[in-house]
Amino acid sequence: MDLYIAPVNGVVFAVACLVGFVVFQRSKGGQSGHPHVGPHGDLALAIASIAASIVALAFLLGLPGTGSTPDEGVRPAPASTLSSTMAP
């Protein structure tokens, strides 16, 4: 399963960066709703679109968290903290 996770994470990051680049390029001509952004694109809008793309793709593809393991749900029951020698 680890062989599947690493390439998918890389693809998600690459697609998100591509989306951010396209948004940055499209915002150069004032297409982002601002009257005039200038000769440079809107960097904050590009970074926000990268973050939104990563979150959306992670939800769509069901990427696991960094600390999850396949057998995370199987755990032994905790030992009882009350001793039989204690009086109530």
matplotlib code that plots the C-alpha trace (Angstrom):
import matplotlib.pyplot as plt

x = [0.0, 2.9, 3.9, 0.6, 0.5, 3.8, 3.1, -0.5, 0.7, 3.1, 0.5, -1.9, 0.9, 1.8, -1.8, -2.3, 0.8, -0.4, -3.7, -1.9, 0.3, -2.8, -4.5, -1.4, -1.1, -4.8, -4.8, -2.2, -4.7, -7.1, -9.2, -9.5, -12.0, -9.5, -9.6, -5.8, -3.4, -0.4, 2.2, 2.5, -0.2, -2.0, 0.3, -2.1, -4.9, -2.5, -1.4, -5.0, -6.0, -3.1, -4.2, -7.8, -6.8, -4.8, -7.7, -10.3, -8.1, -7.3, -11.0, -11.8, -9.0, -9.3, -5.7, -4.8, -3.2, 0.5, 0.0, -2.7, -1.8, -3.9, -4.5, -5.2, -8.7, -7.5, -6.2, -6.2, -8.6, -6.9, -6.2, -8.5, -7.1, -9.1, -7.5, -9.5, -7.7, -9.1, -12.0, -14.9]
y = [0.0, 2.4, 2.0, 3.5, 6.4, 8.1, 8.5, 9.6, 12.3, 13.5, 13.6, 15.5, 18.1, 18.4, 18.9, 21.5, 23.4, 23.3, 24.8, 27.5, 28.3, 28.6, 30.8, 33.0, 33.4, 34.1, 36.8, 38.9, 40.8, 41.7, 38.6, 37.9, 40.6, 43.3, 46.3, 46.1, 43.7, 44.8, 43.1, 40.3, 37.8, 37.6, 35.4, 35.2, 33.9, 31.3, 30.0, 29.9, 27.9, 25.5, 24.9, 24.4, 22.0, 19.9, 19.7, 18.9, 16.2, 14.6, 14.3, 13.0, 10.4, 9.5, 10.0, 8.7, 10.9, 10.6, 8.7, 6.2, 2.5, -0.3, -2.0, 1.2, 0.1, -3.1, -2.4, -4.4, -3.3, -1.1, -2.7, -1.9, 0.9, -0.2, -2.7, -5.4, -4.6, -1.0, -0.4, 1.7]
z = [0.0, 0.6, -3.0, -4.0, -1.6, -2.6, -6.3, -5.7, -3.3, -5.9, -8.6, -6.3, -5.6, -9.3, -10.3, -7.6, -8.7, -12.3, -11.2, -9.2, -12.2, -14.5, -11.9, -11.6, -15.4, -15.9, -13.1, -15.0, -17.1, -14.3, -14.9, -11.2, -10.5, -9.6, -12.0, -12.6, -10.9, -12.9, -15.0, -12.4, -11.4, -8.1, -6.0, -3.0, -5.3, -6.8, -3.4, -2.2, -5.3, -4.7, -1.2, -2.3, -5.0, -2.6, -0.1, -2.9, -4.5, -1.1, -0.4, -3.8, -3.9, -0.2, 0.7, 4.2, 6.8, 7.6, 10.8, 9.7, 9.4, 7.9, 11.2, 13.2, 14.3, 15.9, 19.4, 22.6, 25.3, 28.0, 31.3, 34.2, 36.4, 39.4, 41.6, 43.4, 46.7, 46.8, 49.0, 47.6]

ax = plt.figure().add_subplot(projection="3d")
ax.plot(x, y, z, "-o")
ax.set_aspect("equal")
plt.show()
